[in-house]
Amino acid sequence: MNKQSHEVRKIEEALIHFHRHRLHSSIDRSWQARLMSRIAKEAGPCEAPTLNGNGMGRTVWRFALAASITTILLAGTLLFATQDLQYQVAELILDDSVGMDLAGSFMNL
Amino acid sequence: MSRERTLSGEAPSPEEETDTEIIGRVLGGDVNAFEGLVNRYRSRVFGIVMKHVPADGTEDVAQETFLEAYRSLGSFSGRSSFGQWLSRIATRCCYHFWRERRGSPTVSVSSLSDNAEEWMDRVLSAGSQESFLKEAAKQEAAEVLTHALEKLSAADRMVLALVHLDGYSVQETADLLGWSTVSVKVRAHRSRRKLRKIIGDLLQERGG
């Protein structure tokens, strides 16, 4: 070990010793009151963290709401789109004889 | 922490309640019961936070630790003790503190004061173990340590502090930070090398 490396190790050792034995300032008395006030504010009037955790519960309910709305919208769109399609097919077969004849004339070619 | 009901069947006092019982009360809606856990673990949390965060940030980080514990209380499985679980939250809050601070433009790495440079001289010239330890405990060391750690990234800093300064094992550090042991081992080696390089540079600057 050269001199430089020995000196580095010595300073490092001193810093480790300092870190492990340093004295810390005392805790401010009002700290705990402020913490409990923040917790009470976070909890709301009668809300406590649930067994699955607050965030998890909220996410599940939000997802359920979004999924329900999407399902209703999709079902509605599908219903109207299908009705329109069925109407067009029926119209083609029953009412649009000219069109059918035209199609037939092409098939006969 | 164990507890037994009294022979008369009276409810236990807050000091006699187990952590699990207090947690049950908090989850049941008794928010004020959380203060029992704060009273019990305040010193432990401050012990961790004060070692890793500068004085101007300790109270905020300690508050964040307990707030995060309160928010996540429902996910506490009881696999480890509440104290160990809370220590993990405190360590991660410290790491988060440094990640945020590193990103802020207010951090400045200035050069060492004359006092700190003289402290290094005295440490190097200490002849006996007794005089070395006496010097090592002096407040000037704080400046050198702060100066060196400020040059490291948040992740390097936390791993260095936990493994080399606090003396935790790689496994314990990985558990506290929620990282893999391989990642901690690699970072611990790299950060120690960086610390030595920083100290070497300081010694050279002082010499030049």
Chai-1 contact restraints between the chains, C-beta under 6 A:
chainA,res_idxA,chainB,res_idxB,connection_type,confidence,min_distance_angstrom,max_distance_angstrom,comment,restraint_id
A,E7,B,L124,contact,1.0,0.0,6.0,A-B,restraint_1
A,E7,B,L203,contact,1.0,0.0,6.0,A-B,restraint_2
A,V8,B,R196,contact,1.0,0.0,6.0,A-B,restraint_3
A,V8,B,I199,contact,1.0,0.0,6.0,A-B,restraint_4
A,V8,B,G200,contact,1.0,0.0,6.0,A-B,restraint_5
A,K10,B,L124,contact,1.0,0.0,6.0,A-B,restraint_6
A,I11,B,M120,contact,1.0,0.0,6.0,A-B,restraint_7
A,I11,B,I199,contact,1.0,0.0,6.0,A-B,restraint_8
A,E12,B,I199,contact,1.0,0.0,6.0,A-B,restraint_9
A,A14,B,V123,contact,1.0,0.0,6.0,A-B,restraint_10
A,A14,B,A136,contact,1.0,0.0,6.0,A-B,restraint_11
A,L15,B,A141,contact,1.0,0.0,6.0,A-B,restraint_12
A,L15,B,L145,contact,1.0,0.0,6.0,A-B,restraint_13
A,I16,B,L165,contact,1.0,0.0,6.0,A-B,restraint_14
A,H17,B,A136,contact,1.0,0.0,6.0,A-B,restraint_15
A,F18,B,A136,contact,1.0,0.0,6.0,A-B,restraint_16
A,F18,B,A141,contact,1.0,0.0,6.0,A-B,restraint_17
A,H19,B,L165,contact,1.0,0.0,6.0,A-B,restraint_18
A,H21,B,A137,contact,1.0,0.0,6.0,A-B,restraint_19
A,H24,B,M50,contact,1.0,0.0,6.0,A-B,restraint_20
A,I27,B,F46,contact,1.0,0.0,6.0,A-B,restraint_21
A,W31,B,E59,contact,1.0,0.0,6.0,A-B,restraint_22
A,L35,B,Q63,contact,1.0,0.0,6.0,A-B,restraint_23
A,L35,B,F66,contact,1.0,0.0,6.0,A-B,restraint_24
A,M36,B,E35,contact,1.0,0.0,6.0,A-B,restraint_25
A,I39,B,Y70,contact,1.0,0.0,6.0,A-B,restraint_26
A,A40,B,V31,contact,1.0,0.0,6.0,A-B,restraint_27
A,A43,B,V31,contact,1.0,0.0,6.0,A-B,restraint_28
A,A48,B,G29,contact,1.0,0.0,6.0,A-B,restraint_29
A,A48,B,V31,contact,1.0,0.0,6.0,A-B,restraint_30
A,P49,B,L73,contact,1.0,0.0,6.0,A-B,restraint_31
A,P49,B,G74,contact,1.0,0.0,6.0,A-B,restraint_32
A,T50,B,G74,contact,1.0,0.0,6.0,A-B,restraint_33
A,L51,B,G74,contact,1.0,0.0,6.0,A-B,restraint_34
A,N52,B,G74,contact,1.0,0.0,6.0,A-B,restraint_35
A,G53,B,S72,contact,1.0,0.0,6.0,A-B,restraint_36
A,G53,B,G74,contact,1.0,0.0,6.0,A-B,restraint_37
A,G53,B,S75,contact,1.0,0.0,6.0,A-B,restraint_38
A,N54,B,R71,contact,1.0,0.0,6.0,A-B,restraint_39
